[in-house]
Amino acid sequence: MTAIAWNLFGIADMVNAVMLGALTGGGGGGIVFPLVLIPTYAVPRALMIHSYSLVGLLRNSSHQSAPAASLHYGVETART
């Protein structure tokens, strides 16, 4: 549950950073080459990583209760 909250916080933080950058004009000093890689490469990549992690965590948390219930499958018939 903590990892899911952390991923949601990370996505919200990046959306907030993009919105603030768009509203303020990106700092006004002009973007030089190395700094242009942050909004064009790093932010979308981080969003994809957070999204994939969140999807994996949600899949594991939804399937986590099913194997625990099936651990004792057939034990009653084996004892009789």
C-alpha positions as CSV (number, residue, x, y, z in Angstrom):
1,M,0.0,0.0,0.0
2,T,2.9,2.4,0.7
3,A,4.4,1.7,-2.7
4,I,1.2,2.5,-4.4
5,A,0.8,5.8,-2.5
6,W,4.4,6.6,-3.3
7,N,3.9,6.1,-7.0
8,L,0.7,8.2,-7.0
9,F,2.6,10.9,-5.2
10,G,5.4,10.8,-7.7
11,I,3.0,11.1,-10.6
12,A,1.2,14.0,-9.0
13,D,4.5,15.7,-8.3
14,M,5.6,15.4,-12.0
15,V,2.2,16.7,-13.2
16,N,2.5,19.6,-10.8
17,A,6.1,20.3,-12.1
18,V,4.9,20.3,-15.7
19,M,1.9,22.6,-14.9
20,L,4.1,25.0,-13.0
21,G,6.7,25.0,-15.8
22,A,3.9,25.7,-18.4
23,L,2.3,28.5,-16.3
24,T,5.6,30.3,-15.5
25,G,7.1,30.0,-19.0
26,G,9.9,27.7,-17.9
27,G,12.0,30.2,-16.1
28,G,12.2,32.8,-18.8
29,G,16.0,32.5,-19.4
30,G,15.7,30.3,-22.4
31,I,16.5,26.6,-22.4
32,V,20.0,25.5,-23.2
33,F,20.7,22.1,-24.6
34,P,21.4,19.9,-21.6
35,L,18.5,21.3,-19.6
36,V,16.0,20.6,-22.4
37,L,16.5,16.9,-21.8
38,I,14.8,17.1,-18.4
39,P,11.3,18.1,-19.7
40,T,11.5,16.2,-23.0
41,Y,13.1,13.0,-21.8
42,A,13.3,12.6,-18.0
43,V,9.7,13.6,-17.1
44,P,8.0,11.3,-19.7
45,R,10.4,8.4,-18.8
46,A,9.7,8.9,-15.0
47,L,6.0,8.9,-15.7
48,M,6.2,5.7,-17.6
49,I,8.3,4.1,-14.9
50,H,5.8,5.2,-12.2
51,S,2.9,4.0,-14.4
52,Y,4.4,0.5,-15.0
53,S,5.3,0.2,-11.3
54,L,1.8,1.2,-10.3
55,V,0.2,-1.3,-12.8
56,G,2.4,-4.1,-11.5
57,L,1.7,-3.3,-7.8
58,L,-2.1,-3.2,-8.5
59,R,-1.9,-6.5,-10.3
60,N,0.0,-8.1,-7.5
61,S,-2.3,-6.7,-4.8
62,S,-5.4,-7.9,-6.6
63,H,-4.0,-11.5,-7.1
64,Q,-2.4,-11.7,-3.7
65,S,-5.4,-13.0,-1.8
66,A,-6.1,-15.8,-4.3
67,P,-3.0,-17.9,-3.8
68,A,-3.2,-17.7,0.0
69,A,-6.7,-19.3,-0.2
70,S,-5.5,-22.1,-2.5
71,L,-2.6,-23.1,-0.2
72,H,-4.9,-25.5,1.7
73,Y,-6.7,-26.8,-1.4
74,G,-7.1,-30.6,-1.1
75,V,-5.8,-30.9,2.4
76,E,-9.2,-31.9,3.8
77,T,-9.5,-34.7,1.2
78,A,-6.0,-35.9,1.8
79,R,-6.6,-36.3,5.5
80,T,-9.8,-38.3,5.1
